[in-house]
Amino acid sequence: MRPPVAHHPARGASRRPCRILIVEDEKRLAVSLAKGLTAEGYAVDVVHDGLEGLHRASEGGYDLVVLDIMLPGLNGYRVCAALRAAGHDVPILMLTAKDGEYDEAEGLDTGADDYLTKPFSYVVLVARVKALLRRGQGAGSPPVHVHGDLKVDAAARRVFLGEDEVTLTAKEFAVLEQLVLRAGQVVSKAEILEHVWDFAYDGDPNIVEVYVSALRRKLRAELIRTVRGAGYRLETGR
């Protein structure tokens, strides 16, 4: 089967369609995803190996990358890490046939924003894609939140600790934003899941702990306090 190179949605939309790059070596799955996402109104490009995926994603212009882990040429972890090291902040949704917190943590460390484990529901994939695109685009002109030496610019999606800028993935930023919006209050794990992963998430709720741990490493451990049995609180007195 000849894989598609580029798909474009029907004409008539007044705004530029979101562009999605699919990097997946299972050609049947890649074609199926491309057809489905094109029907949703997205412009979709497909490549089947990691080196080509890195090259295409590095050219910029994509609003989202759907990235398989097990790829010829260069695996998904290395593609993701290379993109982040080069300063590309495009949201990345990783696909994997593996399962387990270790894989999720490894993907998080390389800069992935979300995960789906095969086999997955197409409806769930579309929900994750839409959620990542919403977070990537932002909405309105959110304010700049300042708590001690922590500054979170919600419009520019930038985080500063003192004079130093801290680089976060889209998912890390979304988790931090939930804590910042209710700074000094306890935010439950369920509330974070609802707002950051949306209703379609059916994975391990302990994934929130993985992202909170990452934020503590990148920011400062004592900034985010665990309230046993209740959730997390962003400390405001520092």
N, C-alpha and C positions, 0 to 999 in steps of 0.2 A: 504493500500500500504506500503510495507516495505521500509523505507527510506535508502538511500545509506549512508555508513559510510565513504568510501574513494573512490575517483575516480582518475585514473591516465591516462594521455594522452598517445597516441600511442608512442611506442618506436621509437628511431632514432634521437631524438633531441640531439644535442651535448651539450647543457647546461641544468642545472637543471631547470625544469619548476617551475614557480612561484606557491606557495602554497596559497590557499585561504580557509578560514574557513567561512562557512555560518551558522549563528545562527538565525534560523527562525522557528517559531512554526506552520506556515501554511505549512503542509507537501507537498501539491501539488505544491505550489509556490517554496518551497525549492528544491524539486526534479527537477522541470523545470529549475531553475537557475543552479543547479549543472550539469545537462546534457548540457545546453548551454555553460557554462564556460569550461566544460571538452572538448567540441568540439572546443573551442577556443585555446586549448592547455594547460590549467591550471590543476594543481592537486587540487582537491576540496574535502574537508571534510564537513559533514553536521551534526549539532546537533540541537535539537528542544527546549531546555530550557536554561535559563540564567545561572544557576549554572554550567551546563555542558559546556556551551560556555566559561565561565570564566576560568574553569579548563583547557580546551583544549588550549585556547589562551594564558594562563599563562605558558604553557609548552614551548612556543616559537616555532620558525621554520616556522611561517606563514609570508607571505609577505603582506597580506591584510585580514581584517576581515569585512565581510558583516553582519551587526548587526541590527536585528529588535528591535524596542523599546518595543512593547507590548509582553512580554515573560513571561511564567510561571517560578516560582522559583525566578527569579531576573530580573528586567526589564533592557532594554538596556542602559539606563542612568547610572544605578548603575554598570553594567558590564564595561562600558567604563571608568567610574570614578575609579573603582578598578584597572583596567589595567594601567591607567596613574599613579595612586598613587604608584603602584608597580614598576614604571619605564619602562614599556613596551611602545615603541614608534611606534608599528606597525600601519600603516594607517588604519583608521576605517571609513567605509561607512555605515551610518545609514539609515535604511528603516523605514518609519512611515506612518500610515494611517491618521495621523493628518496633518494639514497644518497651517502655520502661523509663523511669525517672532519669537514669544515667544519660540516655540519648537526648532527652529534653534538656538536661543541664548542659550537655556538650553543645547542642545547637544554640542554647542561650548564650554560652560563653563566646561563640563565634559571631553572634549578632543577629540570629533569627528572631522574628517577631511572633511567630505562631507555628503550631505543629498540627499535622493530621497524620494519623496512622492508618495505613492500608490494611484491609479494605475500608473505605469510608463512604458515607452517603453523599451523593452529589448535592443534595439540598444543604447539608452541613457545610460542604466546601463553599458553596455560593454565599452562605451566611458569613463564613469567616472572611471571604474575599471582600464582601461589602463592609464588614466591620473594620478591616484593616484600611480600606480605601477611605472610609469616613474619618478615621483617626489621622490618616496621612494628610487629608485635605484640610482638616480643622473646620471650625465654623465660627463666623462672626469675627470679633476682635476681642478675645479673652484677655483679661488683665495680667499684669505681672505680679506674682505673689512673692513676698519677701518675708522670710522667717529667720531672724538672726543673720548668719552669713550665707544662708541658702536663698537663692533667687531662682524662681521658675517663671520663665516667659512662655505663657501658654500659646500666644499667637505665633511666635517664632519657633516654639517647641525647643527652647534652649534652656539649659540648667547650668547655674554657676554656684560654686562653693567658694566663697571669698572672691579672689580675683581669677580663679581658675575655672574654665568651662569644663563640664563633665559630659562626656558623650554617652548617650543612652539610646537603646533601641526604641522603636515605636511602642512596643509592649511595656518595656520598663518605664517609659515616660507616662504611659497611660495609668500604670499602677501608682506611680508617684503622684500623678495629678489627682487621683482619687483621695489620697492621703492629704495632699496640700489643700484641696477644696474644703476639707473638714479638719484642718490642723487643730491639734489640741483635743480632738474628739476620737473616740474609738470607732474604727471602721472594720466591720466584720469581714471574714474571708468570703462569705456568701455575697456580700455587697460588692466586693471587688470583682468576684467572678461575674456577677450580673452585669456590671458596667463595662468591664474590660474584655471579657470573653464572650459575652452575650448569651442569650437563652439557648443557643444551639450547642454550647460546649457540653460534651458528654465524657470528658476525660477525668483524670484524677484531680480533685479539688486541691490537693497538696501542691499543685503547680504554683499556686500563689506564694507558698513558702520559698520556692526556688527563685522567684522574681524578687521577693523581698530581700532574700539573702544577697542577690546580685546588687540590689540598690545599696544595701549596707556596705558591701565591698567598695562600690564606686563612690559613695558619698562618705558617710561616717556612721559607724555601727550604732552609736547612741542616738542618732537622729530619729530612728524608727524603733519605737518601743513595742515589744510584744506584751499584750494584756492577756494573760492566760485564760483560755476558755471564751474570750470575747473578740479578739482581733488585734489590730495594730493601731498605733497612735503616732502621728508625727509630732515630735516635741517642739515647742515654740519658744522655750525659754533660753535658747542658746544663741 
